[in-house]
Each structure stands twice: as C-alpha cells, then as structure tokens.
Amino acid sequence: MPIRPELRWLYPPDWPQISRRVRFERAQGRCQVCGRPHGQWIKVVASGRWFDADTGNWRDTKGRKTGGPDLIDLIEVRETRVVLAAAHLDHDPRNNRLSNLRALCQRCHLVHDRVWHALQRRLTWKSRYALGDLFEGQYRPGILGIVLA
C-alpha cells in the first residue's frame, strides 16, 4: 500500500529497501501470519480460508491445512491478488527495527490494525462532534441517534 504523502516524512529515505528486505528476504514472499504468496491470485471464502495452489490444500487464517469449504461457501468463492506490505507491529512508522516489522498480506494487515482503525474512527467522530457543538450549538434530539434526556 502506498504511503500517503502527508505521512512520507515519518519514513526513512531507505524505506523501500527495508520493506523489500522484510517482505522478500526474511518472509520469502509469503505473509508471515497466513502464508499467502505475494503477487498470486488465490481463491478465498468469506471465513478467510484460502486455496494454496502450490500444495493443493485449503488453509485457514493462520496458514494451517484445513478441510475445504462446504457447498454454501463455494458458491461465494472469490479470487483476490495477494500484495504483501511491511507492517509496523507497534503502529509507529518511525520504529523501523526489523523486530518491529512483519510481512503481512492485505487481510492480515487489516486484522492487525483493526483496533488502531477503530480508535482513529472514534477520534474523528469525537472531533467532528466537538466542531458541531462549537459552531452549531448543541445537537438537536434525534441527530446522529443522540437523544437528550
């Protein structure tokens, strides 16, 4: 995933080399959580299980062999292209120690960042709520599902 321009200054100038080292030298082109291979198209079901074409097995979200999906899941199989990213385990892009970096596919990266994204959504909502109070006065009952007692 590309780095947003406003956050580029947080990353060191040699970030592409660091990222490449983590994704391809250390992780050998596979997600370090589920084992999905970088750049390949894979079949995925809604539960997160995916088909490993290299071994001919279905794998779970941790990369372990598992049984194939049932008929209902097979109806909704979709194909997705795996792209690895170097993820910061502590969510700090300035901390580029190799022990803090892990190669993750899109799904595992989103799962890893789930709590962080929830906190950011809450901060955004709170700041917009505060701006509404500042410029428009108290919210009227029923707006945004808020009921004043």
C-alpha positions as CSV (number, residue, x, y, z in Angstrom):
1,M,0.0,0.0,0.0
2,P,1.5,3.4,-0.9
3,I,2.4,5.8,1.8
4,R,0.2,8.8,2.0
5,P,2.1,12.0,1.0
6,E,1.4,13.7,4.3
7,L,3.0,10.8,6.2
8,R,6.0,10.3,4.0
9,W,8.3,12.4,6.3
10,L,7.8,9.7,9.0
11,Y,9.6,7.1,6.9
12,P,13.3,6.9,6.4
13,P,14.7,7.6,2.9
14,D,15.7,3.9,2.5
15,W,12.2,2.6,3.4
16,P,11.7,0.8,0.0
17,Q,14.9,-1.3,0.7
18,I,13.9,-2.0,4.3
19,S,10.4,-3.1,3.1
20,R,11.8,-5.3,0.3
21,R,14.2,-6.9,2.8
22,V,11.3,-7.7,5.2
23,R,8.9,-9.0,2.5
24,F,11.2,-10.9,0.3
25,E,14.4,-11.8,2.1
26,R,13.1,-12.6,5.5
27,A,9.5,-13.7,4.7
28,Q,10.4,-15.1,1.3
29,G,7.4,-13.6,-0.4
30,R,4.8,-15.0,1.9
31,C,2.6,-13.5,4.6
32,Q,4.1,-14.2,8.0
33,V,0.7,-14.9,9.5
34,C,-1.3,-16.9,7.0
35,G,1.3,-17.8,4.4
36,R,-0.4,-16.3,1.3
37,P,2.1,-15.9,-1.6
38,H,2.8,-12.4,-2.8
39,G,1.6,-11.5,-6.3
40,Q,-0.5,-14.6,-6.9
41,W,-4.2,-14.8,-7.4
42,I,-5.8,-17.0,-4.8
43,K,-9.3,-18.4,-4.1
44,V,-10.8,-17.1,-0.9
45,V,-14.0,-17.8,1.0
46,A,-15.7,-15.4,3.4
47,S,-14.4,-17.1,6.5
48,G,-10.8,-16.3,5.4
49,R,-9.9,-19.8,4.3
50,W,-7.9,-19.8,1.0
51,F,-6.7,-22.3,-1.5
52,D,-3.0,-22.8,-1.7
53,A,-2.4,-23.8,-5.3
54,D,1.3,-24.7,-4.6
55,T,0.3,-27.6,-2.3
56,G,-3.3,-28.2,-3.4
57,N,-4.7,-27.6,0.1
58,W,-7.1,-25.3,1.7
59,R,-5.6,-23.2,4.5
60,D,-7.1,-21.3,7.4
61,T,-6.4,-17.8,8.5
62,K,-3.2,-19.0,10.3
63,G,-1.9,-20.9,7.3
64,R,-2.7,-24.3,8.7
65,K,-4.1,-27.0,6.4
66,T,-7.9,-27.3,6.8
67,G,-10.8,-29.0,5.1
68,G,-12.2,-27.5,2.0
69,P,-15.2,-25.2,2.2
70,D,-18.8,-26.5,2.2
71,L,-21.1,-26.1,-0.8
72,I,-22.5,-22.8,0.5
73,D,-19.1,-21.3,0.9
74,L,-18.0,-22.5,-2.5
75,I,-20.8,-20.5,-4.1
76,E,-19.2,-17.3,-2.8
77,V,-15.6,-18.1,-3.6
78,R,-13.8,-15.1,-4.9
79,E,-10.4,-14.5,-6.3
80,T,-8.0,-11.9,-4.9
81,R,-4.5,-10.9,-5.7
82,V,-2.1,-11.0,-2.7
83,V,0.0,-8.0,-2.0
84,L,2.5,-8.0,0.9
85,A,3.2,-5.0,2.9
86,A,5.8,-4.4,5.7
87,A,3.7,-3.7,8.7
88,H,4.8,-1.9,11.9
89,L,3.8,-4.0,14.8
90,D,3.6,-1.0,17.2
91,H,1.9,1.2,14.6
92,D,4.8,3.7,14.7
93,P,6.3,4.2,11.2
94,R,9.5,5.8,12.8
95,N,10.3,2.5,14.5
96,N,12.0,0.5,11.7
97,R,13.8,-2.2,13.7
98,L,13.5,-5.5,12.0
99,S,11.9,-7.0,15.1
100,N,9.1,-4.4,14.8
101,L,8.4,-5.2,11.1
102,R,6.4,-8.1,9.7
103,A,5.4,-9.0,6.1
104,L,1.6,-9.2,6.0
105,C,-1.0,-9.6,3.3
106,Q,-3.9,-7.2,3.0
107,R,-6.2,-9.3,5.1
108,C,-3.8,-9.9,7.9
109,H,-2.7,-6.2,7.9
110,L,-6.3,-5.1,8.3
111,V,-6.8,-7.6,11.1
112,H,-3.6,-6.4,12.8
113,D,-4.7,-2.8,12.5
114,R,-8.4,-3.3,13.5
115,V,-8.1,-1.8,17.0
116,W,-6.0,1.1,15.7
117,H,-8.5,1.9,13.0
118,A,-11.4,1.8,15.5
119,L,-9.5,4.3,17.7
120,Q,-8.9,6.6,14.8
121,R,-12.6,6.4,13.8
122,R,-13.6,7.3,17.3
123,L,-11.2,10.3,17.4
124,T,-12.5,11.5,14.1
125,W,-16.1,11.2,15.2
126,K,-15.4,13.0,18.5
127,S,-13.6,15.8,16.8
128,R,-16.5,16.3,14.3
129,Y,-18.9,16.2,17.2
130,A,-17.0,18.8,19.1
131,L,-16.9,21.1,16.0
132,G,-20.6,20.7,15.7
133,D,-21.0,21.9,19.3
134,L,-18.6,24.7,18.7
135,F,-20.2,26.1,15.5
136,E,-23.8,24.9,15.5
137,G,-24.7,24.7,19.2
138,Q,-25.9,21.5,20.9
139,Y,-27.2,18.8,18.8
140,R,-30.9,18.6,18.4
141,P,-32.6,15.4,19.6
142,G,-32.6,12.6,17.0
143,I,-29.5,13.9,15.1
144,L,-26.9,11.1,14.9
145,G,-29.1,8.9,17.1
146,I,-28.4,11.1,20.2
147,V,-31.4,11.6,22.5
148,L,-31.1,14.3,25.1
149,A,-32.6,13.4,28.5
